[in-house]
Amino acid sequence: MSPAPHSVLILGGAKSGKSSYAQALAESWGGRLVYVATAQAHDAEMTRRIARHQADRGEAWSTLEEPLALEAALEEADGPGAVFLVDCLTLWLSNLVLAAELDDDQVVERGEALARLLPSLEARIILVANEVGLGIVPENALARRWRDLAGSLNQRLARACDAVLLITAGLPLALKGGPLPLS
Protein backbone atom coordinates (compact mmCIF):
# COMPACT_ATOMS: atom_id res chain seq x y z
CA MET A 1 0.00 0.00 0.00
CA SER A 2 1.31 3.45 -0.90
CA PRO A 3 1.82 6.07 1.80
CA ALA A 4 -1.02 8.48 2.55
CA PRO A 5 -0.88 11.58 0.38
CA HIS A 6 0.22 14.92 1.75
CA SER A 7 -1.79 16.91 -0.82
CA VAL A 8 -4.96 16.00 -2.72
CA LEU A 9 -6.80 17.88 -5.45
CA ILE A 10 -10.48 17.01 -5.74
CA LEU A 11 -12.18 18.06 -8.97
CA GLY A 12 -15.79 17.79 -10.04
CA GLY A 13 -18.72 19.59 -11.55
CA ALA A 14 -21.30 21.64 -9.69
CA LYS A 15 -23.17 19.54 -7.10
CA SER A 16 -21.02 16.50 -7.94
CA GLY A 17 -20.36 15.67 -4.28
CA LYS A 18 -16.77 16.95 -4.27
CA SER A 19 -17.10 19.02 -1.08
CA SER A 20 -18.83 16.22 0.83
CA TYR A 21 -16.20 13.75 -0.30
CA ALA A 22 -13.38 16.14 0.63
CA GLN A 23 -14.88 16.64 4.09
CA ALA A 24 -15.24 12.89 4.66
CA LEU A 25 -11.66 12.34 3.50
CA ALA A 26 -10.29 15.03 5.82
CA GLU A 27 -12.28 13.64 8.76
CA SER A 28 -10.96 10.15 8.04
CA TRP A 29 -7.42 11.51 8.38
CA GLY A 30 -8.10 13.03 11.80
CA GLY A 31 -6.04 15.79 13.36
CA ARG A 32 -6.83 19.49 13.71
CA LEU A 33 -9.45 20.09 11.00
CA VAL A 34 -9.32 23.52 9.37
CA TYR A 35 -11.82 24.51 6.70
CA VAL A 36 -10.30 27.26 4.54
CA ALA A 37 -13.23 29.12 3.01
CA THR A 38 -12.72 31.25 -0.09
CA ALA A 39 -16.41 32.16 -0.62
CA GLN A 40 -17.83 35.54 0.21
CA ALA A 41 -21.47 36.12 1.12
CA HIS A 42 -22.43 38.83 -1.37
CA ASP A 43 -26.12 37.88 -1.43
CA ALA A 44 -28.76 36.00 0.56
CA GLU A 45 -28.45 32.79 -1.46
CA MET A 46 -24.68 32.57 -0.86
CA THR A 47 -25.22 33.38 2.82
CA ARG A 48 -27.56 30.36 3.04
CA ARG A 49 -25.06 28.12 1.22
CA ILE A 50 -22.26 29.12 3.58
CA ALA A 51 -24.46 28.51 6.64
CA ARG A 52 -25.45 25.06 5.31
CA HIS A 53 -21.79 24.11 4.75
CA GLN A 54 -20.90 25.30 8.26
CA ALA A 55 -23.71 23.24 9.79
CA ASP A 56 -22.66 20.17 7.79
CA ARG A 57 -19.10 20.42 9.13
CA GLY A 58 -20.02 20.56 12.79
CA GLU A 59 -17.94 21.61 15.76
CA ALA A 60 -14.89 19.47 15.01
CA TRP A 61 -13.87 22.03 12.40
CA SER A 62 -12.38 25.49 12.75
CA THR A 63 -12.94 27.89 9.88
CA LEU A 64 -10.43 30.22 8.28
CA GLU A 65 -12.02 32.65 5.85
CA GLU A 66 -9.65 33.90 3.18
CA PRO A 67 -10.98 35.00 -0.21
CA LEU A 68 -7.72 36.42 -1.60
CA ALA A 69 -4.50 35.82 0.41
CA LEU A 70 -4.78 32.03 0.39
CA GLU A 71 -1.06 31.28 0.34
CA ALA A 72 -0.31 33.56 3.31
CA ALA A 73 -3.28 32.20 5.27
CA LEU A 74 -2.11 28.60 4.78
CA GLU A 75 1.43 29.46 5.85
CA GLU A 76 0.19 31.29 8.95
CA ALA A 77 -2.19 28.51 10.04
CA ASP A 78 0.26 25.69 9.21
CA GLY A 79 1.37 23.24 11.85
CA PRO A 80 1.93 19.56 12.50
CA GLY A 81 -1.21 17.47 12.78
CA ALA A 82 -3.38 19.95 10.89
CA VAL A 83 -5.57 19.03 7.95
CA PHE A 84 -6.58 21.89 5.66
CA LEU A 85 -9.61 21.64 3.40
CA VAL A 86 -9.58 24.53 0.90
CA ASP A 87 -13.03 24.94 -0.61
CA CYS A 88 -12.87 26.14 -3.21
CA LEU A 89 -10.14 27.16 -5.61
CA THR A 90 -12.70 28.10 -8.26
CA LEU A 91 -14.10 30.84 -6.03
CA TRP A 92 -10.58 31.91 -5.08
CA LEU A 93 -9.81 32.31 -8.78
CA SER A 94 -12.99 34.37 -9.26
CA ASN A 95 -11.95 36.57 -6.35
CA LEU A 96 -8.51 37.12 -7.86
CA VAL A 97 -9.90 37.96 -11.30
CA LEU A 98 -12.85 40.10 -10.19
CA ALA A 99 -12.14 41.49 -6.71
CA ALA A 100 -8.38 41.85 -6.88
CA GLU A 101 -8.50 42.69 -10.60
CA LEU A 102 -5.31 40.75 -11.34
CA ASP A 103 -4.21 40.29 -14.93
CA ASP A 104 -3.65 36.80 -16.34
CA ASP A 105 0.08 36.75 -15.57
CA GLN A 106 -0.57 37.74 -11.96
CA VAL A 107 -3.25 35.07 -11.59
CA VAL A 108 -0.92 32.43 -13.05
CA GLU A 109 1.84 33.50 -10.62
CA ARG A 110 -0.53 33.15 -7.66
CA GLY A 111 -1.40 29.62 -8.78
CA GLU A 112 2.29 28.79 -9.17
CA ALA A 113 3.00 30.22 -5.71
CA LEU A 114 0.28 28.01 -4.23
CA ALA A 115 1.68 24.95 -6.02
CA ARG A 116 5.20 25.72 -4.72
CA LEU A 117 3.86 26.17 -1.18
CA LEU A 118 2.16 22.75 -0.92
CA PRO A 119 5.25 20.57 -0.26
CA SER A 120 6.55 22.96 2.41
CA LEU A 121 3.38 22.76 4.54
CA GLU A 122 3.45 20.56 7.62
CA ALA A 123 -0.32 20.21 7.39
CA ARG A 124 -1.95 17.78 5.00
CA ILE A 125 -4.09 19.59 2.48
CA ILE A 126 -7.15 18.87 0.37
CA LEU A 127 -7.94 21.34 -2.40
CA VAL A 128 -11.40 21.43 -4.00
CA ALA A 129 -12.02 22.91 -7.46
CA ASN A 130 -14.67 22.79 -10.14
CA GLU A 131 -13.87 21.08 -13.42
CA VAL A 132 -15.30 23.66 -15.81
CA GLY A 133 -13.82 22.58 -19.14
CA LEU A 134 -16.41 19.97 -20.07
CA GLY A 135 -19.16 22.33 -21.21
CA ILE A 136 -19.66 24.59 -24.17
CA VAL A 137 -17.35 27.51 -24.93
CA PRO A 138 -18.76 30.55 -23.10
CA GLU A 139 -20.06 33.35 -25.30
CA ASN A 140 -18.38 36.25 -23.51
CA ALA A 141 -14.69 37.11 -23.17
CA LEU A 142 -14.61 37.29 -19.35
CA ALA A 143 -16.17 33.83 -19.01
CA ARG A 144 -13.73 32.37 -21.57
CA ARG A 145 -10.81 34.03 -19.78
CA TRP A 146 -11.96 32.67 -16.42
CA ARG A 147 -12.55 29.16 -17.82
CA ASP A 148 -9.06 29.12 -19.34
CA LEU A 149 -7.47 30.34 -16.10
CA ALA A 150 -9.41 27.71 -14.11
CA GLY A 151 -8.21 24.95 -16.41
CA SER A 152 -4.61 26.13 -16.13
CA LEU A 153 -4.85 26.39 -12.33
CA ASN A 154 -6.29 22.87 -12.08
CA GLN A 155 -3.51 21.47 -14.29
CA ARG A 156 -0.79 23.24 -12.30
CA LEU A 157 -2.13 21.98 -8.97
CA ALA A 158 -2.74 18.47 -10.32
CA ARG A 159 0.96 18.27 -11.16
CA ALA A 160 1.90 19.53 -7.68
CA CYS A 161 -0.45 17.31 -5.64
CA ASP A 162 0.28 13.74 -4.59
CA ALA A 163 -3.23 12.59 -5.51
CA VAL A 164 -6.01 13.87 -7.78
CA LEU A 165 -9.61 12.67 -7.69
CA LEU A 166 -12.50 13.41 -10.03
CA ILE A 167 -15.89 13.22 -8.32
CA THR A 168 -18.97 12.48 -10.41
CA ALA A 169 -22.37 11.68 -8.87
CA GLY A 170 -20.63 11.45 -5.50
CA LEU A 171 -18.26 8.74 -6.68
CA PRO A 172 -14.47 9.20 -6.80
CA LEU A 173 -12.32 8.32 -9.75
CA ALA A 174 -8.59 8.36 -8.95
CA LEU A 175 -6.70 10.23 -11.65
CA LYS A 176 -3.39 10.26 -9.76
CA GLY A 177 -2.21 8.59 -6.58
CA GLY A 178 -4.54 5.61 -6.45
CA PRO A 179 -7.81 5.22 -4.57
CA LEU A 180 -8.04 6.99 -1.21
CA PRO A 181 -10.03 5.09 1.42
CA LEU A 182 -12.32 7.14 3.64
CA SER A 183 -11.48 5.26 6.84
N, C-alpha and C positions, 0 to 999 in steps of 0.2 A: 504494500500500500504506500502511495506517495505521501510525503509530509503535507500537513494542512497548509493551505495557501495563506500568505501574508496579505495579499491584495486581490480583490475579486471585483470584476465589472459585471453588472447585471443589466442586460439590455432587454427591451421588449416594447411592444406597442402600448397605446393608451389602454388602460384597464386590463392589461394582460396578466396581472398578478405579480409583477416584478417587485413592487414595494412590500407586499405581504411575504413573498419568498425571501427577500433580503432581510426582513425583520426576523423571520423564523431562523434563517441561517445565522444571523448575529446572536440570537438568543441561544442557539445550540452551541455556540462557541463559549458562552459565559464571559465573565469578566465585567469590567465597568462599561456599561452600554451607553454610548453617546450618539444621539440622533443629531446629525448636522443638517439643519433645515436651510434650504436656499430660497424657499417660496416667500413671497410677501403678500399680505392680505390687502389687496387694493380694492376689493369689492366684497359684498356680502357672501357670494357663492364661494369665493376662495377662503373667506373666514370660516365658513362651515366645513370645507374640506380639511383645513388645517386642524380644526377642533376635532374632527372625526379621526384623523391620523393620530393626534395626541391621545385620544381616548383609547384607540386600538393598541397603542404602545404600553400604556399602563405606567405604574410608578417605578418599575425597575430601570427606566430610562431617564437620563438627563437630556435636556435639549439645548443645543447651541445653534442660535439663529445667525446665519451669515450669508446674505445674498450676494456679496461682492468679493470680499477679502478671504476667500476660501482657504488659500494656501497658508496665510498667516494664522487663521483660526485653527487649522489643523496642527500647525507647529506649536501654537500656544497651549492647546489642550492635550497634546501628546503625552504619553506616559506608558510605562509597562502595565500590561493587563487590561488596557483599554481596547474597546472595539468601537470603531467609528462606522456609522451608516450614513453616508452622504446621499440625501434624496432631495432634489435630483440635479444632476449635471445639466440637464436640458434647460431647467429654469435658471441655473447659474449662468449658462450661456446667454439666455435671453436678457438677464440682468446686465451682463457685460456689454451686449450689443445695444440695448435700449437705454438702460439707466446710466451706465458709465460712458456710453457713447464711444466705445473703443473702435478703432478701425480694425480691419481683418488681421493685419500683422500683429497688432497688440493682443487681439483675442487668441491668435495662434500661440503667441509667446506665453500667455497665461496658461493655456493648456499644456504646453511643454514644461512650464515651471511646476505644474501640478504633477505631471508624469515623473519629473525628476525627483520630486519630494517623496513620492510613495515609498521607495526602498529605505529612506532614512528614518521613517516613522517607527517608533517602538510599538505603537498601536497597530492592531490588524484593522484593515479597512475594507468596507464594501461600498462601491460606488454604483449608483442607479442612474440609468439614462434611457431616454426613449430612442428606439430605432425608428428614424423618420424617413429613411430612404426607400421605403417599399411602396410608396404611393405615387400619385401622379406628380409631374413637375408643377410647382406652384406658379400661378399666373403673374404674381408681382415680384419685383426685384428684391425687396426686403425679405420676403419669404424664401426665395431661392438662395439668397445670401446666407440666411440663417440655417437652412437645410444643409447647405454645403459645409458651413462651419461646424454644424452638429456632427455630420458624417466624419469630418476630419478629426474632431475631438474624440469621437468614439474609437476611431482607428488608432490614434496616438495612445489612448489609455489602454486599449486592448493589447497593444504591444508591451506596455509597461506592467500590466497586471499579471499575476501568477495564474489566474483562472478567469475565464469569461463564460458567462451563461447567457443564453437567449431564452426568455420566458414567453411561452405562447399558451393561452388558455390555462394559465396557472402551472404549466408543466415546464420543467427545466430541460434544456438541451445544452450539454457541455460543448462549447466551441474550442475551449483551451483549458487544460488542467484537469481533465477528467471529471467524473460526477462528484458532487459534493454532498455527502449525507447530511441530513438535518438533525442528527442526534449523535 
